[in-house]
């Protein structure tokens, strides 16, 4: 018999269980309770976040579909559209790193191809604990193998990503997976059911007991019994997903489908209820007709299973045989399991008995929505400069140390395990500001990047939220792309704690302010709360996936220095902000202070001016300035281009370490030819954009003020060896 204790074991609160009983005017049975627990958990209902997410800008001239569908959709011209989204698979990846990461990739791929788009690129943002922590190395190895294993088998290139290390992830790693797909504007499919007595079709793999309570587990805090949760991690099969992709796209070429939804978190429960809710219809399902791979599965298990590689489709009447032939050709299960109704209820039958009878609106419209208490976080005071700490520092030693920092060093060990050139359209591979794929058979290309900045967000969430949107904007502009839209994956601790909720609210406010000002709207996303083990939560980590268009891929810009004697400029003003920088934390051992200030006017003006210079063919290479400041940025350009630079002393009064290692925002390094310098200066002055002459490209070595010298080979060794050596020990 269902009671309050069983409801609490399902992750529901006492008052939520009481609300369920009041709405139903009776006590739910165990299957109904399972359905409520799945639909009302944080992962599916967004009950702590939706009140704040409503304020994000989601519309724009090029936006076809914003939040509320499986993924966002943007217009890239010529009747082409890009479908994209980022999602978390954090908890499963900590428990079982290979399968957790693999099924995270599988899930986001289904979100994209369920809308009719063929996936063309994958990205990821992965975050691990301190390199010294006993679990970090194995978790990193398992996650990377899982991402590569699934994406490579699907034949979809992984074109860009981000990896970071921080002790706050010791008990909760983050695995955020992003996919982009290409679709014709007149062939986009949605999940809104319509029409009465339309057949409801189950396709794909059979249903098993893996993943039961997966969505609920994703909305829970970890404890010492973490290992017991392994059965709630789904098991993926990329070869079956490849068949499912091809079968779905083949069926989508016709006119059979009314609505389609992948079975992701909460499986058959969420997919059926969401489709019915959007269409304001009812849905009736005979659970005996659901293909199962295990014996004696109960209605509860069938509805809550998160077995992978499954879809739910509502077809036009009379199209069943056409669809069945396609799925049988691809060796996939096909079953007519129910129909749409006008009852506005979910009605489930098993062994000729009605086992579930719930009004749809009690599960969706009446789901909890909390306006949780939150604390505003004040901007920290600036650190006082301690001249003594700078006395014995040598610039070249500091640069080598920063280049080998786990969060700065080359991640080639990781992306070499991903197939980034499959499909033959990748034209800018991992290790660049953005990954770029050509739209097959055209001159157009799509640039995409994924970024996060937990350090800045932890120091001051409002500023950090703005910064990460601006970082994404700059990474797209640096390759010559016009930024169009973003997707976000918001990873935070326990929302029931005022501090954590404050971090979330202010990060979202910052994201919203920057997105609106830059006309860079949010079209899709995901919230992941409860990234917490006992009382220790992660640093606030919003991951932003940005997408932009390059109209002619031949005008794409790369970061490698091109030619000796070219002039290198810094676009944007350098004030020398060291607080919260890699330099302050790694060299000075200072952890306090505010993150760098964000001036949205300068971000927009500087970015649009750089894009204008690129369009006029004045820019030979470009790189945005972020972690590690100017010197780290130019060092990476030197390493990539196998060239050196003679760095001039800056003209204005600022100390050398502050100038070279400060992390002021809104800045780019650009390389131009001497003959174009006057024309470039004219454009910069006319646009009121500050610039400095950084130096001149040379054959080899970085020379600073004609004093300090470091070879490119030495810098390359510092940058490339840390991760390789760490993983080989």
N, C-alpha and C positions, 0 to 999 in steps of 0.2 A: 504494500500500500504506500502510495506517495505521501510524504509528509514534509514538513519544513526542513528537517535534518537532511533528507535526500536532496531537496532543492539547493541547500547550501553546498552540499557535496558537488553539485553540478555548477557551482560558481555563481549562483544567484544569491542576492541579498534577501533577508527576511521580508523587507517591505516589497521587494519585487515579486516574491512568491505570493504574498498577500494580494498584490495587484492582479496577478494572473488568475487567482481564484475568483476575485471580484469580477474581472472581465468575462470569464467563462461562466460565472454564477455556479461554479462547481469545482471540485478538485480535479486537476488534470491526471490522466493516467501516465505511466512511465514514458511512453513514446512521446506523448504531448509535452511532458516536462522536458524531455531531451530536445525537442524542437524549439521550445521557448529558450532553453539555456543556450542553444546555438545561435538563435536569431537575436537574443538580447545581450550576448556577451560583447565586450568592448570591440573585439576584432571585426564583428559583423555590423553592430548597431551604431558605432561611433557615438555612444551615449555621452561621453565626457568631452568630445571634441566638436560635434557638429554645430553647436551654438557659436563657436568661434570660426569654424571653417567657412561659414556662410558669408563672412566679410571679405573673403579673398576675391580679387578681380578674376573673372572667368570668361569674359567676352572680348571679342576683337574682330576686326575685318576678316582675318584669315582663320577664325575659329569656326569649325563646322560642328563640333560636339565638345562640350565642356564636361565637368564632373557629373557623375550620376550614371554613366554607362560603364561597360567593361574597361574602356580606355578612352583617352581624348583623341580628337581628330582635327588636323589642320590642313588648310588648302595650300598646295604648293604650285598651283597653276597647271594649265594644260589638262584639266579634268583629273589630275592626280591629287591624292591626299595621303598624308602620313598619319598612321594610328600609333599612339605610344603611351606607355605607362611605366611607372616603377612601383614595385611592391616589396614588402619585407618577408623574409622567412627566417627570423632571428632565433626564436626559441627552438624550432626543430633542428637548426644547424648547430646549436650548442650541444644538444643531446646526441645527435647523430650527424656529424658534419658532412659526410659524403651525400647521404640521401636527403638531408635537410636542404643543402645547397642545390642539389640536382633537381629536386621537386619544386624549389623556388623558381628555377629557370623554366621548368615545364609549365608551371602555373601562369607565369607572366606571358609566355608564348601563347597559351590558350586564350588569355585575355585579349590578345591582339588578333589572332586569326579567327576568333569567334565573331569578329566584326567584319570579316570578309577580306582582311589584309594578309598578304603573304609576308611573313617576317623577313626583314632584310638586315637586321643588326641587333646584337645584344650588347649591353653594358652592365657593369656592376659596381657597387660601392660596398666594400667589406672592411670591417673594423674588428680588431683583435686586442686582447689584453697586452700587458707589458711583455716585451720579448723575454724577460727573465722568468715569467710565470710558467709553471710546469706544464700547463695545458696548451699554451699558445702555439707552439710549433706543430703539434698534431692537429689542432683545430684548423690552422692555416693550410696545412697540407691536404686535409680532408675536404675543406671547402673548395679550394682551388681545383682539386681533382673532380669534385662533384659538378662545379660550374662547367669545366672543360668537358667532362664526360657527357653531359647532357647536350650542351650546345654543339659540340663537335659532331655527335651522332646525328643531330638534327640537320646538320649541314648549314648552320647559320653563323656568320662570323661574329666574334666578340671583338669590337673595334675600339673600346676605351673602357676605363674604369678608374677606381681609386681604392687604395689600401692604406689604412692607418693603424697605428698602435697606441694604446693608452691604457693605463692601469684600471680605468673605470670600466673597461670591457672584460676584465678578468673573469667575472661571473656571468656575463651576458654579451656574447659576440653579436655583431650585426651583419646580416647578409641581405643586401638590397639588390634585387635584380630588375633590369630595365630592358624592354624590347621595343623596337620600331618596326612597323610594317607598312607596306605600300598597297594602296587600293585605288580603284577608280571611284570618283565621287558618286556615281550612280549605282555603285555596287556595295555600299556600306550597309551592314546588317546590325540590327538593334535587338534588345532583349525584351521589348514590350509586346506582350501577348495581345492578340486581337481575334475577334470572331468566336462564335459559340460552337461547341461540339467539334472543335478542330483536334486532330490526333496529336498526342504528346508522345514524342519519340525519344528513347534512350539509345545512344550510340557510343561505341568505343570499347574500353576494357570492361571486364566483369567487375562486380562489386565484391570487395573482400572486407576483412575486419581491420585492415590497416588504416590508421589515421582517425579512428573514432575518438572524438573529443579533441581533435587537432585545433579547432578554432577556440575552444574553451581554454586549452592549454596555452595558446598564444595570448590569452588575456589573464594570465596568472603569474604570480611572483614565484621564482625558484626557491627551493630549499635544499637541504642535504639529501632528500629523496629523489633527486633529479634523475638518477639512472632508471627509476621505476617508470618514468614517462616515455621510455623508448618505444613502447607499442603505439604511442600516439603520433609517431613520425611516419609519414607516408613513404611508400616505396615507388620509385619512378621507373618507367621503361621508355626511353627515348625512341626506340624503334617503333613501338606501338603509336607513340605520339606523332611520329613522321607519317605513318599511315593515316592517322586521324586527320592531320593537317590536309593531306592530299584529298582525302575523301570529302571533307567539309568544303574545300575550295571547289571541288568538282560539282558537288550538289549546289553550291552557291552560284555557279555559272548559269543555272536555270532560274526558274521562277517558283520553286517549290516551298521555300522557307518563309514563314511569317515572322518567327522570332527564334533566336538561338542564344544559349547561355552555357558557359562552361561550368562544370561542377568543381568549384574550388573549395574555399573554406566552407565548412558545414555541408559540403556535397550536394546531394539531392534535395536536402531541406532548403538551403538558401536559393539554389537555382530555380526550383519550382515556385517558391513563394515570391521571389523578386519579379519573375516574369508575370505572375498573376497580379501582383500588386501594381506594377507599372501599367498594366492593361485594365485595371479595375475589374478583374474577372475572378472566377473561381477556378479551381483545378482539382480534378479527381484522378487518383492513381490507384492501380491494382498492384500492390507490392509483390504479389506472386509472379508477376511478369517481368520483374527486374532481374536481368542476368546476374547470377551470383556465382562466385568461384569457390565458396565454402558452404558446407552443409549446415542446415538448420539455423540459418541467419534469421534473427528476429526483426520485426518492423523497426524497432529502436536502432538496431545495428545497421540496417539497410539505409535508413534515413540519415544517420550521422556518420557513416563511413566517408572517409576522404580519399578513397582509392583514386589513383591518378588516371589521366588520359580518358576522361568521360565528358560527354556533352548531352545537353537536353535541348530538343528542337520541337517547335510547334510548326506543323506542316499544313499546307493547303489540303483540303479534302481531295482524295483521288490521286495524290502524288506519292502515296506510301510505297507502291511497287517500284517506282523510279528510284526513290531514295534507298529502298532495301537493296536493290541490285548494285547500286554504287558501293554501299558499305560492305556488302558480302564480297564484292570484287576485291576490296582492300582488306579482306579477311578480318573484319571487325563485327562485333555484336551489333544487332539492330533489333529493337523491340518496341512495339506499340504498347505503352504502359498506362495510358490514360487519355483524358480529353479535357478541353476547356469547358467551363460551365458558367451559368449566370448566378451561382450561389454566393459568390464573393467569399468562399471558404476554401480551405485545403481539407479535402476529404480523402482519407486513405483507407483502403480495404486490404485485408489479409485473411486468407482461408475463409472467404465469403463473409467476413465480419468487418464492420466499420471500426477501425482501431484509432482513427484520429478524425476529429471534427472541430476545426478551429477557424473562426473568422479571420481572414487575411489581415484586416486592419488592426486586430489586436496584436499581431506579430510585428507589423511595420509601423503604421501611424501611431499606435499606442505604445511603442517601445519606449523605454526610459530615455529622458534627456536631462542631463544634469548641468546646472550652472555651478560648477564647483568653486569653492573658495580658492583664491590664489593670492600670492604675495608679489608685489612689484619689486623688482631687483634694481637697486640704485647703481648708477654708473660709478665704478670704483675710482678712487683718487689716483692720480699719476704718481709713479715712483720718483723719488728724488734721485738725481744723478749722483752716483758715487764714482768720482774721478779715479779713485784708487783701483777700482775693479778693471779699468781700461788700461792701466799703466803697462802691464806685462803682456798684453795681448798682441799677437802678430797676425796681421790680416790673412796671410796665406794659410796659417795653421787653423785659424777660425773657419775659413772657407772650406778647407778639406774636411774639418769635423762636421760642419753643417751638411755638406754634400753626402756624407755617410750616415746622417741621422736617419733612423728607420722611416720617418715620415717624409723625408726628402729624397732618399736614395732611389736609384733605378729599380723598377718593379719588373724588369725583364724576366726574371726567374718565374714570375707568375704568368705574364701574358704569352710567354713562349709555349705554354701548355694549352693555350686556346688557339683554335684555328681562326685566324683573323683575316684570311684571304679567300676562304671558300666562297663560292658564288661569283668570284672574279670581279667584283665591283668596289672592293675596298681600295681607296686611293690615299688614305692617310691612316696609318696603323697606330696601335697603342704606343704610349710614350710621347704623344703630341698634346697640344692644348685641347684639341677635340679629335675624335675619330670622324672620318669622312667616308661615305659610300656614295658612289654614283648611282643615279636612277638609270637602270639598265636601258641602253639604247638611246640615251639622251645626253645632253651636255650639262644637265642639272645634277647637283649633288646635295646630299643632306649631311650637315655637320651635327654631331651630338657629343655632349659632355656630361659627366656626373661629378658633383662636388659636394663637400660638406666641410664644416669648420666648428667642431665641437669646442675647441679651446676658446674661440671668440664668443660662441653662444653661451658657454658656461660663465665667462667673465661678465657679459652683459647681453642677455638674450635678444633684446630689441635690436641692438647694433649688429649682433651676430646673424640674426635673421635677414637683415638687409644685405649684409656683406655676402652671404652665400649666393643670393640671387645675382648680385653684381659680379661675383666671380664667374658664374655660369655665363653671363652676358659677355664678359671680357674674353673668356675662352673661345666662344663662338666667333666673336669679331676678329680674334687673333689669327684665325684661319681664313678670314675673308667672307664669313657667313653673316647673313642678316638674321639676327635673333627673332624667333617667332613666338615661342611659347615654352612653358615649363611643366614638368610633372614633379610632385614632391613625395618623399617618403619620410614621415615625421616620427623619429625614434626617440622615445622619452621614458622616464621612470614611472613611478606609481602616481597616477593622477589624483589619488585620494590625499596625497601630501601637498600642502599649500605651496611649498617651495617648487616642487616638480611641476605642479599645475601652472605656477607663475612662469616658469621657464617655457612651457608650451605656449601659453597665451601670448607672451611677448615675442617669442620667435615667430609665431604666426602673424602677429601684427607687423613685425619687421619685414617678413616675406611679402605681406600684402602691400605695404608702403612702397617697397622697391619694385615689385611687379607692376603696380599701377603706374608709377612714375616712368618706368622704362617701357611701358606698353608691351609687357612680357607676361601675358596672363597664365594662370594656372589652369590646365585643362584636365588633369587627372591626378590621382595620388592615393595615399594610403597612410593610416596612422597606426603606429605600433607603440602601445603603452606597456607598462609593467615589465620593462627591461630592467629588472631588479632582482638581486639575490639577497634574501632577508632584508636588511635595512639599507643595503648599498645599491644605489642606482647608477645608471650610466650618466655620463655628461650628456646634455641635450644635443642630439645629433640629427638635425634636419638634412636629408640628402636631396639635392636639387638636380634633376635631369633636364638639361636644356637642349632645344632643337632649333636649328637655323637652316636657311637655304642659301646655297651658292648657285647663282643662275648659270654661270659658266665655270665648270670645274677646272678649266685651264687657268683661271685666275685665282685658284686656291693658293693660300700663303702657308709656308712651313716655317719652323723656327730655326732651322740651321743657317748659320751665317754663310753668305754666298761668295763674296768677292773681296779680295785685299784692296785697301784704300777706300772702301765704302764708309760712309759716316753712320755712326750709331747714335740715335737719339732716345732720350727718355721723354715720353709724352705724359704730361701730368706732373703736378708739383710734388716734390719730396720735402716733407717737414722733418723726417727722421724719427718716426714713431716706433719706439722699441718695445713698449709694454705689450705683453702677450705674444711677442715675436719668438721665433725659434732661437734667435740670438739671445734674448733675455732669459728664456727658459733653459736653454742648453748650455750656454756659455757663462752667463751671469748668475744662473740658478735663481732667477727671480720669477715667481709664479703669480704675483699679484699685479694689479693695475688694469686700466681699461683697454679694450681692443681698439684698433685704429678707427678713427671717425669715418663715417660714410657721408659723402656729399653727393646726393643723387643728381643734382644739376651737373656737377663735374663729371660724374660717371657717364651720364647720357651724352653730354657735349663732347667729352674726350673720345668716347666710343664711336659716336657718329662721325667725328672728324677723322679718326683712324680708318674707318670704313670708306670714307670719301677718298682718302689718300690711296687706299688699296684699289678702289675702282678706277682711279686715274693712272694706275700702274706705277706709282712712285715707290711702293713698299716692296723690298726684296725679301725680307724675313721679318717676322714679328713674334712676340711672346709677351703674355701678360705678366705683370710683376705681382707675385703673391708671397708664399712662404719663403723666408730667407732673404727677401728684398732684392735690390738691383743686382748685387754681385752674384747671387745664386742664379737669378734669371739669365744673366749674360753668360755665366759659366756653362749652363745647360745648352745655350745657343752655340757656344764655342765647341763643346763636346760633340754636338750633333753635326756641326759644319766642318769639324777638324780644322778650325781656324783660331787665331788668337785675337786679342784686342789690346790696344794701348789706351788705358782709361785716364782721362784728363781729371784734374782736380776741379770739383764743382766751383762755380763762380760765386755762389752766395755763402753766407756765414752759417755753416752747419758742420759739426764734427764728422770726421771721416767714417767712423763706425756707424754713426746714426744715418749718414747718407747711404752707405753701401748696404747696410743690413736692416734698415727701417722698413716696416711693412705698411706704409701709407697706401691707401686704396686708390683705385681709378687710374692706374698707371700702366703703360705699355713700353716695351723696348722695340724700336723699329730700326731696320737697316735701310738706308737709301743711298743712291749713287750721288757722288759729289756734284755732278752736272745738274741734278734736280734739287739741290739744297735750297736755292733761292726761292723756287716755286713752292716747295714744301713749307718753308718759313712763312711765306706770304699767306698760305692757306691757314696755318696755325695761328698767326697773328690776327687774321680776319675773323677766325672762329673764337678768339679769346682763349686759346688753349696754351697753357704753359708748357715749355719744353726746355730740356738741357741737352747740350752736346755731351754724350757720354765718352765718346772716343772714336778711334779709327780701327777698322778691321786690319789685322796683320796676318802673316803666314802662320805664326805659331806663338804660343805663350800668352798668358794674361799679365800685362805689366800695369802696375798701379802707381801713378805719380812718378814714373821713371825710377822708382825705388824697388818696391816689392814685385817679385816675379814668380810665377808658378806655371809649370808646363801643362798642356792640355792632357797629356798622358797621365800625369799625376792626378789631375782632377777626375779624369775618367775612371781611374782605379778606385779613387775614394768613393765615387758615386755608384759604381757597378758591383763592388765586391761584397758589401755588407750583407745583403739578403742571401746571396749565393753561399757565403761562408756560414751564415746563421743556419740555413736549412741543411747544410751538409754535415754539421757537427752531430 
